[in-house]
Amino acid sequence: MRPVRLALVPGEPAGVGPELCVRLAQQPRDHALTVFADARTLQAAAQVLQQPLQLLPFDRSRPAAADAPGTLSLVEIPLPAPPSFGTPDPRNAAAVVRALHAAAAGCLGGTFDGLVTGPVHKAAINEGGIAYTGTTELLARQAGCDVVMMLANDIVRVALVTTHLPLRAVADAITPQALADTLRITHAALCRDFGLADPVIAVLGLNPHAGEAGHLGREELDVIEPALDRLRAQGMRLVGPLPADTAFLPGKLRDFDAVVAMYHDQGLPVLKYSGFEQAVNLTLGLPYPRVAVDHGTALDLAGSGRADPSSLFAAARTCAAIARLRQSV
């Protein structure tokens, strides 16, 4: 098989994303990386880190090959305002979004086999006049498909039924259709992207103690359990609904290939506590693999050279592994 081609987007140019991309460029790798970014910003980050960086214009006609350490293929996305470390500039919002769209379009068109993304600054994009809820939602709209957010490390994989909602809106968003869609997309991704023939998925309840037989809420009885029964009848191996406070015990996690949580802060604190630095954010359901870092822009660290690149390294490794698995099918 040829080496896979990955598109790389640093994210917010005033954050740590450019520095992390420069550090990633120094690593030996068995895949080709093309960064969609402003060249001056990357060179400024390389200067801060005192690391070599050679940017080579991307040439689609050139056969995919693993890059030498210290080099990155580049699709230039110029920034209208030179970034200042730690201070996002809304004038650059359109360029940040353009880089994401261009890289994703390359994946949809088959030029690239996967997408790796750094952290964006949502407030700066919105202040730049672009309505923006998140990269996951942007990529789903562009591809025209339903997606699921999953965060994963070496200990646990957690997929979410709802993502960035106020807590008071969560219960209304847990519908039979939303739960079924999440579980189907998660099951398919575990089979296709992780090579699991018959995955076991743990499903958390919404309420404390998974509703305590209806005494602490009826969502488990009225919504979650019937949806799980229908999917079990179709052959899925689903365990639950489980009380969230005990589902993540190590002895139980060994029996599960993934956990589906009802809302953001039900599952993600456990995952981040168990291994934040190596965690990655996957968008399941896209026609291509997309893996992102599991942290924000870290504006307070930008320009210091102290940002931990572990999550971006893990994201690139994970994306390349998924891309190779899809390539082999």
N, C-alpha and C positions, 0 to 999 in steps of 0.2 A: 504494500500500500504506500502511496505517496504521503509525505508529511502533511498533516492537516494545516490549514491556514486559519489563524484566528485574528479577528479584528479586535482592537484594543482602544477604549475610550477613557481618557484620564478623569473626566468629570469636571468639577469646578476648578478652573485654572488658578484661583487664588488659594486653594486648599492643598492638601498633601498629595493629591492624585498625580500630578506631574512628577514629583519626587519618587513616588512608589513605582511609576512606570520606568523611570531611569534605573532604579534598583532592579526591577524585573529584567531590564535589558541586559544586565550584567550576568544573569544566570545562564548556565548551559541549558539548552532545551532541544527537544526533538520535534519541534513544530515551528512553523513560520508565524511571526507576529507583525501585524501592520497597525500602527497607531494613527488614529484620526485626531489630529491636534494641531496646535499652533507651534511651529518649530522654535520660535524664540523662547516660548515658555518652557519647552522641554530643555533647551540648552541652558536657560537660567537655572533650572532645577539641577542639571548636571553639574553646573559650576558650584552651586551650594554644596553638593555632595562630593565634589572633587572626583567625579567619576567620568570616564570617557563615554562619549555618546556620538555615534555616527548615524545620521539620518539619511536613508536612501530612498529616493522617490519610488513609490509603489509602481510596479510594472506587472500588469495582469498577465502579459504574455510570457513572463519568465516562469519556468516550472517552480512549483512550491518546493522550498528547501529550508531546512533548519538554519536559523540565523547564527552567525558568530556572536559570542558574548560582546556586549558593548555596541551592538548595532540594532537598529529598528528600521523597518520599512515604514514610510510615511505617506499618508494622504493629508495634505495640508488643509487645515481649517483655520484660516486667519482670524485673529481676535481684533476687533475694532479698537479696544482699549488695552494697552499693556497692563497685565495684572500686577497687583501689589500683594506680596505674600500676606495672607491673613485677612485681606479686605476684599470680599467679593464685589464686583462691579456689575450692576444690572445691565450696562451697555453690552456686556459679553453674553447675555442670556441666550440670544438667538444663535450665536456660534456654538454654545454648549449643546443646545438642542439639535442644531444642524449636524454636529458630529455624531450624535446618537442615531439620528435618522439615516445618515449616510452609511454608517457602519452596519446598521440593521438591514438597510436596503441591499448592501453587498452580500449579507448572509441570505436574504430572501432570494437573491438572484443567483446564488450558487458560487459567487466569487470566493466567499469565505465560509468556513465550516462551523464557526462558532463565534460568539461575542463575549468579551470580557470587559466589564465596566468598573470604573472607579466611582467614588462618591460625588454626588451633585449637591448643590445648595438650593433647595426648593424655594426658599424665600427670595433669593436673588433672581431666580428665573421668573417668579411671579412679579417681582418688582420691575422686571424688564418688560412687562406687558404680555407675558405668555402664561396662560392658565395651565398650571402644572401640578399634578397630584403625586407623580412619581414616575420613575423610569419603567417600572413594571407595567403600569397602565399605558404609558406612551408606546411601548413596544407591542402590547396587545392590540391597541387601536391600529397601529401601522400594519400588523400582520392579519388583522381581522379575525381574531380567535379568542377563545376563553383561556385564561391562564390561572395558575395557582402559584403562590409564593411559597417556596420551601427554603428553610435555612438548615444547613447541615454541617457537622464536623465529624470527627472519627468516632464519636460516641453515640450520636443520635441524629436523626433526620426529622424535622418538624415542618409539616405543611399546615397552612392556615385556611380556614373557611372564610373568615373576614380579615381584613388587613388594617387599614388606617381609618377606623371609625371611632367616634366617641362611644364610650362604654354603654351609655343609655340607648344607643341605636343598635347594639349588637344583637339582642334577642330577636328583634324584628327581622334582622337580616339572615338569621338562621332558618332558612326555609328548606323544605324537602328537595327542591330543585338545586339550590345552592350547595347543599351537602352532597347530593348525588354527583353533581358536576365536579366538585372538589375531589371526591373519592375516585371517580373514574379517571380524571386527569392524573392524579397521584399514582394510582395503580398502573396506568399505562406507562408513566415515566419510570417507575421502579423496574418494570419489565424491560423497557427499551433502553433506558439510559444507564441503568445500574446492573443490567444482566440478570435480574432475579426472575426465575421462571414462575414462582407461585408466592408472591410477597404476602406477608402478614402485616396488616395495618391496625394499629391501636387507635381508637376513636375516643376522644375525651367527651365527657358530658359538659353541659354549659354551666350548670348550677353546682354549688358545693355538694360533695358526696353524690354527684351525678343525680341530683334531685331528690335523693332519699325516698324513692318510690312515690314521688309526687308531692311529698310534704314540703320540699324546698323549691318547688317549681315544676311545671309540667312539660317543659320543652323536651326532656328526655323521653317521656311517655308518648307525647303527641307528635313529635317531629323526628327526633333522632333515631329512636328504636325502630319505628316503621321503615324509615329510609334504609337503615342497615339491613333489616330483614329482606327488603326487596333486592338489595345488591348481593346479599349472601345467596339468594336464590339464583342469581346469575353467575355464581361461582367465585365471588370475591371472598377472601379470608379476612374477616373484620372482627376485631375484638372490642367490645364496648356496648354502650357508653361507659367509660371508666371514670372514677373520681380523679380529678387532675392532681390532687395532692399526693397520691401514691403511685400514679401511673409511671412516673419517671424513676422509680427505685431501680437500681442496677440489676437486681435479679429479674425484674419484669422486662426491662428494656432488651435483655438478651433474647427474648422471644419475639420481638417486633422488628420489622424492617423499616418502619416509619411510624410516626405519631401524627395524627391529625388533630389540631387544636381548634377550638371554636373562635378564638380571638387572639389578637396580637400578644398581649401581655399574659396570656394563659400559658403559652408554650415557650416563647422566646427567652424569658429570663433564665429558665432552666438550661436551655441550650447555650446561652452566652456564658453562664457560670461554669458550665462543663468544659468550655474551651473556646473562649471568645476569639483569641488570636488566629486560630486555624479555621474558624467558621466561615462559610460562604453562603451567598444568597443566590438561589436558582429560580429561574422563571420556567415553570413546567407548562407544557402545552404549546409552546412556540414551535414553528417548523424547524428551528435550529436551536442548539444549546446556547443559553445565555447564563453566565455565572458572574456574580458581582461580589465585591467586598462586603463584609458584614460590619461596616462602621461608617461614620460620617466623615465630613471634610476636615475635621481636626484643625480648624483655623489657627488655634493657639500654637500648633506645632509647625505650621507651614513655614518653610524657609529655614528651619532649624536643623534639618537633617536627622531628626530624632524619631520620625514616624516609623512605626513597625510595619514592614512590608509583608508580614507573614500571610495575612488574609489575601492580598493580591496574588502572592505566589501560589497559594492554595487554589484560588479561583482559576488561574491559568492552567494549573495541573488538572483540575477537575474538568474544565471545559475541554481541554485537549483529549482527556480520557473518554469523555462522552462522545466527542466528535469522532474519535477513532472507532468506538463501538458502533456508532451509527454507520460509519463508512464500511464496516466489515459485514453488515447485514445484507 
